[in-house]
Structure formats: structure tokens, C-alpha cells
């Protein structure tokens, strides 16, 4: 038994777990918080980006140490649309997350490189035999897939590239849909971190989750060559697969992951944007709401987190409907037309969409006008029960 114990143990030091740790350290410094992460570094190897308009009250100060780059606007490119949107855009890195959490907590409160053997409401047992007593446990370890849900996948491979001469980008390209379409809706995402450094990511809204890394590396190389960028060095690489949700059995999903008295957070709790797979706004709001609670006992947090996630699920119905339309009403190589039409809409509507806060007027505007997919096919998809792909994948190791 580890004689330290903790008021709260956070399992998983990714984005959701890291934000919870930062919120508790900042707003509830009287609590003893321990973070347990299987990797050597919190956050793994990731770049996360967000719109400044995604931040709830209190969020700016919390995420400020995580921001590695910021821009005043961003652009999108499609065959029939090239637009600059005047919404500030920021990027965070896993290295910044790791540094910020370690700076916010005592040195012995971040247990990285630790495998978890067993979890109970009042204790966590590590693979090395240590058992840590806990007043509450929050499980934010993520999920390889979303059991009992169906939809598609957003999969990607990105490289941080140093160019021999300045690349010339002054703002992010959040979607370059002018590229050849393969394996669903394909776009390239570019973040200019400095005059000579640009992060280039090849991304797909695809029916299946398989990532062909060599192929995507070749396509990134071809994109850079077409842009006139001579690559001096590849400084880093990341890849991943995000589920996008069109339908699901919420009760069965919760039962699959839940254990008595243990709170769930992040993707493990289903806290992501159903259409984009984007989890930052909900992860930040969840962390801030959690830190504002009075009752931090394990069973109280478990009940509260379940209610929070259920409200999030109910609020996502509109976005799940759009996922159905994207994956089952639009031909894979023509899905870009749906996004091309969307990005013609009002900038405020687009901001609220990504934050998961679309108003009734926003929803009506998205659905009106000339449809980008066949009308009757779209109606049949929404009213029927289309054969979406299962989002079940093997669970990661505990």
C-alpha cells in the first residue's frame, strides 16, 4: 500500500485527464491530486487546436500555458470556395501539457510510465504492486473505439516539417479540400508554427479506421512538393483515429465502461463532438465544472459525471443526424461538397457549430437551401436506420 493516498486519482494523462488535473490544481489547491499515466509523457505525442470562441468562462487562464502558437484567423480551401475566417485559432502541444501539469502538481503526484492493474472506487493498484488509496477516482484513459455506437472515422497522419526556405503561410489552413479525394472525404490541414516550420496533416472522413502510414507520408510529401516547399527535415510525426458518431445505444455504452463509484471523463465518457470527433471544448468545460463542485466524494463524482455526460449525449442529437447524412447520404468522394457548402455560412454559426452550441436558427440554416446530397436519400437516412459502421475496436491495454 502506498501510504500517501490521494483525494482524487486521475487515470490517464491525456487531454481530458490533464485538463482535470490543471483545473483542480488551480481552483481546488487544498485537494491532493495524483495523475497516473502509462506513457512516459503526459499527452502522448499530439497537437490539439481550438478556436478562441470555444473557451468557456475561466478557460482562458487554464489553457494559456498549453498554447504553442496562435493566429488571428484561418482559411479553408475547396474546389469552389477559398475563404479566410476571422476567428482566432490556437494550437496546444502535448509537451506543453506535460510541462504545465508537472509544474502545477507536486513532483510525486504525476506517476508516468505506470501500468494500472486494477481500479476500485477507493483505490488504484499499479502493475508494480503499489496500491494507492483514493477518496475518488476519475477514469479518463480514453477508448480505442466507442462500443455500442456506429458512424465513421476521422483518421490522420501529420508531420512537423522544417523547410529549406520560408514556406510562406501566415495562417492555418484548417481544411484544404482541393486535394484528390480518396477513402471518403480527404483534406489537408496545415499549421505554420514558424517561418520554416509547418505541421502538415493528411486527414480522412472514412468508413474504416485503418491508417496506411506509408501512403499518407507519400501524400504529405506530394502536397509539400506541389506547394513548392522543399523539406529539409521531418521534426516529428503523429497519427490517430477519431470516431464520429451517427447513432448509438447510450445506456449500453455507459454500462460497458462504468464501474461502481468511478467517474468517467473524456472520450471514455462519450464526451466528443459527434461529427468532428473534437473533444477539447467538452473536456475543458467538464474540468471547470468538476473543480467547482463542493462534494468531491467518489460516489458523488460518479453520479455527477454520468449526468453531465448524459446531457452532452442528448445535446448531440443534431450533430449525430449530420453524421448520418455525411456517411450514408453522400458518396464518399463527393463528401467534400457538404463541407464546402457549410463553410459558405455565417462565421458565428461556424464558431458555434465547432463548440457544440448551435442555436435553433443555426440548425435550420444548416438544413435549408439547396441540399449538397440528394434530398430523398438524406431524408431516408435521417428517418431510417442506415447501416452505419460499428465504432467498436479492441480496448487499449489497461
Residue pairs with C-beta under 8 A, 6 or more apart in sequence:
1 130
1 131
1 133
2 130
2 131
2 132
2 133
4 32
4 34
4 108
4 132
5 32
5 132
5 133
5 134
5 135
6 32
6 33
6 34
6 109
6 132
6 133
6 134
6 135
7 31
7 32
7 33
7 134
7 135
7 136
7 296
8 24
8 31
8 32
8 33
8 34
8 134
8 135
8 136
8 137
8 138
8 296
8 301
9 33
9 34
9 35
9 36
9 124
9 132
9 134
9 136
9 137
9 138
10 17
10 20
10 21
10 33
10 34
10 35
10 36
10 138
10 140
11 17
11 36
11 116
11 119
11 124
11 137
11 138
11 139
11 140
11 141
12 36
12 37
12 139
12 140
12 141
12 142
12 266
12 268
13 21
13 35
13 36
13 37
13 39
13 42
13 43
13 97
13 98
13 101
13 110
13 112
14 37
14 42
14 43
14 44
14 140
14 141
14 142
14 266
15 43
15 46
15 48
15 97
15 266
15 279
15 280
15 283
16 140
16 142
16 265
16 266
16 267
16 271
16 279
16 283
16 286
16 287
17 35
17 37
17 42
17 138
17 140
17 141
17 265
17 266
18 35
18 42
18 43
18 97
18 98
18 100
18 101
19 62
19 63
19 283
19 284
19 286
19 287
20 138
20 140
20 265
20 286
20 287
20 290
20 291
21 33
21 35
21 101
21 104
21 105
22 62
22 100
22 101
22 104
22 287
23 62
23 287
23 288
23 290
23 291
24 31
24 33
24 287
24 290
24 291
25 33
25 101
25 104
25 105
26 61
26 62
26 104
26 291
27 288
27 291
27 292
28 291
28 296
31 296
32 109
33 105
33 109
34 109
34 110
34 111
34 132
34 134
35 42
35 101
35 105
35 109
35 110
35 111
36 111
36 114
36 116
36 124
36 126
36 132
37 110
37 111
37 112
37 113
37 114
38 113
38 114
38 115
38 116
38 397
39 112
39 113
40 112
40 113
41 94
41 95
41 98
41 112
42 94
42 97
42 98
42 101
42 102
42 110
42 112
43 93
43 94
43 95
43 97
43 98
44 94
45 94
45 236
45 238
46 93
46 94
46 238
46 240
47 68
47 91
47 92
47 93
47 94
47 158
47 191
47 199
47 238
48 91
48 92
48 93
48 280
49 89
49 90
49 91
49 92
49 172
49 191
50 89
50 90
50 92
50 280
50 281
51 87
51 88
51 89
51 90
51 351
51 354
51 355
52 87
52 88
52 89
52 90
53 87
53 88
53 351
53 352
53 355
54 280
54 281
54 284
54 351
54 354
54 355
55 63
55 284
56 281
56 284
56 285
56 288
57 288
58 288
59 284
59 285
59 288
62 284
62 287
62 288
63 92
63 284
65 96
65 99
65 100
65 103
66 92
66 93
66 96
66 97
66 100
67 90
67 91
67 92
67 96
68 91
68 92
68 93
68 95
68 96
68 193
69 90
69 91
69 191
69 193
70 88
70 89
70 90
70 91
71 88
71 89
71 90
71 170
71 171
71 172
72 86
72 88
72 171
73 84
73 85
73 86
73 87
73 88
73 89
73 171
74 84
74 85
74 87
74 89
74 171
74 172
74 173
74 174
75 82
75 83
75 84
75 85
75 171
75 172
75 173
75 174
76 82
76 83
76 85
76 173
76 174
76 175
76 176
76 177
76 343
77 173
77 175
77 176
77 177
77 178
78 175
78 177
78 178
78 336
78 339
78 340
78 343
79 177
79 178
79 336
79 340
80 340
81 340
81 343
81 344
83 343
83 344
84 171
85 343
85 347
85 350
86 347
87 347
87 350
87 351
89 171
89 172
89 174
91 172
91 191
91 193
91 199
101 110
102 110
111 126
114 126
114 127
114 128
115 126
115 127
115 128
115 397
115 398
116 124
116 125
116 126
116 127
116 141
116 398
117 125
117 126
117 127
117 398
118 124
118 125
119 125
119 137
119 139
119 259
119 262
120 137
120 259
120 261
120 262
121 134
121 136
121 137
121 259
121 260
121 261
121 262
121 298
121 299
121 302
122 133
122 134
122 135
122 137
122 261
122 298
123 131
123 132
123 133
123 134
124 131
124 132
124 134
124 137
125 131
125 132
126 132
134 298
135 296
135 297
135 298
136 263
136 296
136 297
136 298
136 301
136 302
137 261
137 262
137 263
137 298
138 262
138 263
138 264
138 265
138 290
138 301
138 305
139 257
139 259
139 262
139 263
139 264
139 265
139 268
140 264
140 265
140 266
140 268
141 266
141 268
141 396
141 398
142 266
142 267
142 268
142 396
143 257
143 267
143 268
143 395
143 396
144 393
144 394
144 395
144 396
145 209
145 243
145 391
145 392
145 393
145 394
146 243
146 245
146 248
146 253
146 267
146 270
146 391
146 392
147 252
147 253
147 256
147 257
147 391
147 392
148 248
148 249
148 252
148 253
148 256
148 392
149 243
149 245
149 247
149 248
149 249
149 253
149 270
149 390
149 391
149 392
150 245
150 246
150 247
150 248
150 388
150 389
150 390
150 391
151 243
151 244
151 245
151 246
151 247
151 274
151 320
151 323
151 324
151 327
151 388
151 389
151 391
152 184
152 205
152 206
152 207
152 243
152 244
152 246
152 323
152 326
152 327
152 388
152 389
153 204
153 205
153 206
153 207
153 208
153 209
153 241
153 242
153 243
153 244
153 389
153 391
154 203
154 204
154 205
154 206
154 241
154 242
154 243
154 244
154 276
154 277
155 203
155 204
155 206
155 209
155 210
155 211
155 239
155 240
155 241
155 242
156 189
156 201
156 202
156 203
156 204
156 211
156 216
156 239
156 240
156 241
156 242
157 201
157 202
157 211
157 213
157 216
157 217
157 220
157 237
157 238
157 239
158 189
158 199
158 200
158 201
158 202
158 220
158 237
158 238
158 239
159 199
159 200
159 201
159 217
159 220
159 234
159 236
159 237
160 193
160 197
160 198
160 199
160 234
160 235
160 236
160 237
161 197
161 198
161 199
161 200
161 224
161 229
161 231
161 233
161 234
161 235
162 196
162 197
162 231
162 232
162 233
162 234
162 235
163 196
163 197
163 198
163 224
163 229
163 230
163 231
163 232
164 196
164 230
164 231
164 232
165 196
165 230
166 195
166 196
167 192
167 195
167 196
167 198
167 227
167 229
169 190
169 192
169 198
170 192
171 192
172 189
172 190
172 191
172 192
173 188
173 189
173 190
174 189
175 187
175 189
175 339
175 343
176 187
176 188
176 189
176 190
177 185
177 186
177 187
177 336
177 339
177 340
179 186
179 187
179 188
179 219
179 223
180 186
181 332
181 333
181 334
181 335
181 336
182 204
182 333
183 204
183 206
183 208
183 332
184 204
184 205
184 206
184 207
184 332
184 333
184 335
185 204
185 205
185 206
185 326
185 332
185 335
185 336
185 338
185 339
186 202
186 203
186 204
186 205
186 336
187 203
187 336
187 339
188 200
188 201
188 202
188 203
188 220
188 223
189 199
189 200
189 201
189 203
190 198
190 199
190 200
190 201
191 198
191 199
192 198
193 199
196 232
197 235
198 229
200 220
200 223
200 224
201 220
202 216
202 219
202 220
202 223
205 244
205 326
205 327
205 335
206 332
207 327
207 332
207 389
208 389
209 241
209 393
211 239
211 241
213 239
216 239
221 231
224 230
224 231
242 272
242 277
243 267
243 272
243 277
243 391
244 274
244 275
244 276
244 277
244 323
244 327
245 272
245 274
245 275
245 316
245 320
245 323
245 391
246 274
246 320
246 321
246 323
246 324
246 327
246 328
246 386
246 388
247 320
247 324
247 385
247 388
248 320
248 391
250 270
250 310
250 313
253 270
254 264
254 270
254 306
254 309
257 264
257 268
257 269
258 264
258 306
260 302
261 298
261 299
261 302
262 298
262 302
263 298
263 301
263 302
263 304
263 305
263 306
264 302
264 305
264 306
264 309
265 271
265 283
265 286
265 290
265 305
266 279
266 283
266 286
267 279
269 305
269 308
269 309
270 309
270 312
270 313
271 279
271 282
271 283
271 286
271 309
271 312
272 278
272 279
272 282
273 279
273 281
273 282
273 316
273 319
273 354
273 356
274 316
274 319
274 320
274 322
274 323
275 319
275 320
275 322
275 323
275 326
276 354
278 354
281 354
281 355
281 356
282 312
282 356
286 305
286 308
289 308
290 301
290 304
290 305
293 300
293 301
293 304
295 301
295 304
315 356
316 356
318 358
318 363
319 356
319 358
321 382
322 366
324 381
324 382
324 386
324 388
325 338
325 373
325 378
325 381
325 382
326 335
326 338
327 386
327 388
327 389
328 381
328 386
328 387
328 388
329 373
329 374
329 377
329 378
329 380
329 381
330 337
330 338
330 372
330 373
337 372
337 373
338 372
338 373
340 372
341 369
341 370
341 372
342 350
342 353
342 366
343 350
345 365
345 366
346 365
349 358
349 362
349 365
349 366
352 358
352 359
352 362
353 362
353 366
358 366
371 378
380 386
